[in-house]
Amino acid sequence: MHHKHHSISVHFAQSIVKRAIEVGLDETKLLAQSGLSHALLSNNEVRITPEQLSRLMQSVWRSADDEYLCFGSQPSRHGVFNLMAKQVSHSASLRQVYRRGTRFYNLVAGATKLKFEEREQYARFYLALDIPELDPEHVLIDFLLLLWHRFPSWLIGQRIPLRKIGFMHRKPAHHEEYRLMFPCEVVYEQQSNYFEFEHDILSAPVVQSQQSLNDYLQRCPLDWFKRQSYFPVYTRKVLNYLEAAQDMSLISMADIAEQLHTTIRTLRRKLLEEGTSFQELKDSVRRDEAIHYLSQPDMPISQVGRLLGFTEAATFARAFKSWTGVAPSTYRKSKIH
């Protein structure tokens, strides 16, 4: 996994905690819940993990009931993003995601004004705060632009290639972070905050399922701060089918090819082009399922193996060890204590 070593400037955590204290939230509790400390926050050179920043934000979301982290003129209640995400996930295309998403937020979140605009060559997403002075370090602007690029990218299973991002503010001290957050040309002191991307990608279809969306929402906002890993189209389709299967032992590549109205040969080629294979995908789903079942102490290991399509317990044990490095029995012991 490439994103393990990704880190983030402490600047964002410092600004969020500072604002939380100003509005009267319990600083000690916030720091404890996010695994941060005064010592860490007082060192400007420090870099923190995506997990720490994510937990800090979740903690403020819950304590303040505000997904705008108290930087807006009025709160955006905790749960608003989930509602919007569920609504736009039924969209046919990226274009519809942006249209519905901006309309939704303009109805429910008074602190921001969003606008989505199509031109001939490119599309633009605009974001304005009604009282920008409440966000002096531009944290809310940075996060919202990141979110409106990363979440729609995830929905279509590919990164939306940005052409340019514009900020109303002057070049800030943390401008180096923008290279990681928005890999494109950055311009400052603009008339508005916006990003723009090629027009062609607007017709890209939404490829995520309701199940993958639920998992994504459970992790939010963690995925916004990690280097993005997307599942390409055929990989995602095969995974959706495997994840929905009642009995792994009964599923073959032929079944899935038939479901996708293609031949085994074409499906094999498409997966190869996306850098994977049917067996790899099947194994990854079996591994996750095995870990899930083994975390439930009352299911016998032999039964877990059978559910995943292994006729012999020994074959399952070997496969599990090759996936995780430990035997199923060892894994179960370590989970339960």
C-alpha positions in Angstrom: 0.0 0.0 0.0 1.5 3.3 -1.0 -0.4 5.5 1.3 1.1 4.2 4.5 3.8 6.8 4.5 1.7 9.8 3.6 1.7 12.6 6.2 0.1 16.0 6.6 1.3 19.3 7.9 0.4 19.9 11.6 -0.9 23.3 10.4 -4.4 21.9 9.8 -4.7 20.3 13.2 -3.4 23.5 14.9 -6.0 25.6 13.2 -8.8 23.2 14.0 -7.9 22.9 17.7 -7.5 26.7 18.0 -10.9 27.3 16.6 -12.4 24.5 18.7 -11.1 26.3 21.9 -12.5 29.6 20.7 -16.0 28.2 20.4 -15.7 26.4 23.8 -15.1 22.8 22.9 -13.2 20.5 25.3 -9.6 20.6 24.0 -8.4 17.7 26.3 -11.1 15.5 25.0 -10.5 16.4 21.3 -6.7 15.7 21.6 -7.3 12.4 23.5 -9.8 11.2 20.9 -7.5 12.0 18.0 -4.2 10.7 19.4 -2.6 14.2 19.4 -0.8 16.1 22.2 0.1 19.7 23.1 3.8 18.8 22.4 2.9 17.7 18.9 0.7 20.7 18.2 3.2 23.2 19.4 5.9 22.0 17.0 5.3 23.6 13.6 7.7 21.2 11.8 5.8 18.2 12.8 3.8 16.1 10.3 0.9 14.0 11.4 -0.8 11.0 10.0 -4.1 11.0 8.0 -5.6 8.9 10.8 -4.8 11.6 13.4 -6.3 14.4 11.3 -9.3 12.3 10.4 -10.0 11.5 14.1 -9.6 15.1 15.1 -12.2 16.2 12.5 -14.6 13.5 13.5 -14.3 14.5 17.1 -15.1 18.2 16.3 -18.0 17.1 14.0 -19.5 15.2 16.9 -18.8 17.6 19.7 -19.9 20.7 17.8 -22.5 19.0 15.6 -20.8 20.9 12.7 -19.1 19.4 9.7 -17.8 22.9 8.8 -15.5 22.6 11.9 -16.9 25.9 13.4 -15.3 27.9 10.5 -18.7 28.8 8.9 -21.1 31.5 9.8 -23.6 28.7 10.7 -23.0 25.0 11.3 -23.5 22.3 8.6 -25.0 19.6 10.9 -23.2 16.3 11.4 -24.7 13.9 8.9 -25.4 16.4 6.1 -22.5 15.1 4.0 -23.7 11.5 4.3 -27.2 12.5 3.2 -25.8 14.3 0.1 -23.4 11.4 -0.7 -26.3 8.9 -0.6 -28.4 11.1 -2.8 -25.7 11.8 -5.5 -24.5 8.2 -5.5 -27.5 7.3 -7.6 -26.4 9.7 -10.3 -25.8 8.4 -13.8 -22.6 10.5 -14.4 -20.1 12.8 -12.9 -22.0 15.8 -14.3 -25.1 14.8 -12.4 -23.0 14.3 -9.2 -21.8 17.9 -9.3 -25.2 19.3 -10.2 -27.1 17.5 -7.5 -24.4 17.9 -4.9 -24.1 21.7 -5.3 -27.9 22.1 -5.3 -28.2 20.0 -2.2 -25.6 22.0 -0.2 -27.0 25.4 -1.4 -30.3 24.3 0.1 -29.1 23.1 3.5 -25.7 24.8 4.3 -26.0 28.6 4.7 -22.4 29.2 5.4 -21.2 28.3 1.9 -22.3 29.0 -1.7 -21.3 26.4 -4.3 -21.5 26.7 -8.0 -20.9 24.3 -10.8 -20.3 25.7 -14.3 -19.7 24.0 -17.7 -17.8 25.7 -20.4 -16.8 24.3 -23.8 -13.4 23.0 -22.9 -13.6 22.6 -19.2 -15.8 22.6 -16.1 -15.4 24.7 -13.0 -16.5 24.1 -9.4 -16.7 27.3 -7.3 -16.8 27.7 -3.5 -17.5 30.9 -1.5 -17.8 31.4 2.3 -20.4 34.0 3.3 -18.1 35.2 6.1 -14.5 34.3 5.0 -13.1 36.2 8.1 -14.2 33.2 10.2 -11.7 31.0 8.3 -8.5 33.1 8.6 -6.2 30.1 8.0 -8.3 28.9 5.0 -8.8 25.4 6.6 -12.5 25.2 5.5 -11.7 26.4 2.0 -8.9 23.8 1.7 -11.0 20.9 3.0 -14.1 21.7 1.0 -12.2 22.0 -2.3 -10.4 18.7 -1.5 -13.6 17.0 -0.6 -15.4 18.2 -3.8 -12.5 16.9 -5.9 -11.8 13.6 -4.1 -15.3 12.4 -3.4 -16.6 12.7 -6.9 -13.3 11.2 -8.2 -14.0 8.2 -5.9 -17.6 7.9 -7.2 -16.4 7.5 -10.8 -13.4 5.2 -9.8 -10.8 7.5 -11.3 -9.0 10.7 -10.3 -10.5 13.8 -12.0 -7.4 15.4 -13.5 -7.4 19.0 -12.4 -6.2 21.7 -14.8 -6.0 24.5 -12.2 -7.0 25.6 -8.7 -7.6 29.2 -7.7 -7.7 30.7 -4.2 -8.9 34.1 -3.2 -6.3 34.3 -0.4 -2.6 35.2 -0.8 0.0 32.4 -0.9 -0.2 30.9 2.6 2.7 29.6 4.8 1.4 26.0 4.2 1.3 26.3 0.4 3.7 23.3 0.0 0.8 21.1 1.1 -1.2 22.1 -2.0 1.2 20.1 -4.1 0.0 17.0 -2.4 -3.6 18.0 -2.1 -4.1 19.4 -5.6 -1.6 18.2 -8.1 -2.1 21.0 -10.6 -1.3 24.7 -11.2 -2.2 26.8 -8.2 -3.0 30.5 -8.5 -3.7 33.0 -5.7 -5.5 36.3 -5.1 -8.3 35.3 -7.5 -11.8 36.7 -7.8 -13.2 33.4 -6.4 -12.1 30.0 -5.0 -12.5 27.3 -7.7 -10.9 24.4 -9.5 -11.3 23.4 -13.1 -11.0 20.2 -15.1 -11.5 18.8 -18.6 -15.0 18.8 -19.8 -14.8 15.3 -21.3 -14.8 13.5 -17.9 -18.2 14.8 -17.0 -19.9 11.9 -18.8 -17.9 9.3 -16.7 -20.4 6.9 -15.0 -20.7 6.5 -11.2 -19.2 3.0 -10.5 -19.5 2.6 -6.7 -22.1 0.5 -5.1 -24.3 1.3 -2.0 -22.1 -1.2 0.0 -18.8 0.5 -1.1 -20.4 3.9 -0.3 -21.4 2.8 3.2 -17.8 1.6 3.9 -16.5 4.9 2.5 -18.8 6.9 4.8 -17.7 4.9 7.8 -14.1 5.9 7.1 -14.8 9.6 6.3 -12.9 11.9 6.2 -9.9 9.6 6.2 -9.9 8.8 2.5 -9.7 12.5 1.6 -6.2 12.7 3.1 -4.7 9.5 1.8 -3.1 9.1 -1.6 -6.0 8.0 -3.6 -6.4 4.4 -4.8 -9.2 3.8 -7.2 -10.6 0.6 -8.6 -10.9 0.8 -12.3 -14.2 -0.1 -14.0 -14.1 -3.8 -14.6 -12.3 -4.5 -11.3 -15.0 -2.6 -9.4 -17.8 -4.6 -11.3 -16.2 -7.9 -10.5 -15.7 -7.0 -6.9 -19.3 -5.8 -6.6 -20.5 -9.2 -7.9 -18.1 -11.2 -5.7 -19.0 -9.2 -2.6 -22.7 -9.8 -3.1 -22.3 -13.6 -3.6 -24.0 -15.9 -1.2 -21.6 -18.8 -1.8 -18.1 -18.2 -3.1 -17.6 -21.9 -4.1 -20.3 -21.6 -6.8 -19.0 -18.5 -8.5 -16.8 -18.8 -11.6 -15.4 -16.3 -14.0 -17.9 -17.6 -16.6 -20.9 -16.5 -14.4 -19.5 -13.0 -14.0 -18.7 -12.6 -17.7 -22.3 -13.6 -18.4 -23.6 -11.1 -15.9 -21.5 -8.4 -17.6 -22.6 -9.4 -21.1 -19.1 -10.2 -22.2 -16.9 -13.3 -22.9 -14.5 -14.8 -20.4 -11.6 -13.9 -22.7 -12.6 -10.2 -22.9 -13.1 -10.1 -19.1 -9.7 -11.7 -18.5 -8.1 -9.1 -20.9 -9.9 -6.1 -19.3 -8.8 -7.2 -15.8 -5.2 -7.7 -17.0 -5.2 -4.2 -18.5 -6.4 -2.9 -15.1 -3.5 -4.8 -13.5 -5.3 -7.6 -11.8 -7.0 -11.0 -12.4 -10.2 -12.8 -11.4 -8.2 -15.1 -9.0 -6.6 -12.1 -7.3 -9.9 -10.3 -6.8 -11.6 -13.5 -5.6 -8.8 -14.0 -3.1 -9.0 -10.4 -1.8 -12.7 -10.8 -1.2 -12.2 -14.2 0.5 -9.5 -12.7 2.6 -11.7 -9.9 3.9 -14.6 -12.2 4.4 -12.4 -14.7 6.3 -11.1 -12.0 8.6 -14.7 -10.9 9.2 -15.9 -14.4 10.1 -12.8 -15.2 12.2 -13.5 -12.1 14.3 -16.8 -13.8 15.4 -15.7 -16.3 18.0 -18.6 -18.7 17.7 -18.1 -19.8 14.1 -15.9 -22.9 13.7 -12.8 -22.4 11.4 -13.9 -25.3 9.2 -17.2 -23.6 8.6 -15.5 -20.4 7.6 -13.4 -22.3 5.0 -16.5 -24.0 3.6 -18.4 -20.6 3.3 -15.5 -19.3 1.3 -15.5 -22.2 -1.1 -12.7 -24.4 0.4 -13.6 -28.1 0.6 -10.6 -28.9 2.9 -9.8 -27.1 6.2 -6.1 -27.5 5.4 -6.4 -25.8 2.0 -8.2 -22.9 3.7 -5.5 -22.7 6.4 -2.8 -22.6 3.8 -4.6 -19.9 1.7 -5.3 -17.8 4.8 -1.7 -18.0 5.8 -0.5 -16.9 2.3 -2.9 -13.9 2.5 -2.2 -12.7 6.1 1.1 -14.4 7.2 -0.6 -16.3 10.0 -2.8 -19.4 10.4 -6.6 -18.9 11.0 -6.3 -20.2 14.6 -3.5 -17.8 15.4 -5.4 -14.9 13.9 -8.5 -15.7 15.9 -6.6 -15.9 19.2 -4.9 -12.5 18.6 -8.3 -10.9 17.7 -10.2 -12.2 20.7 -7.8 -11.2 23.5 
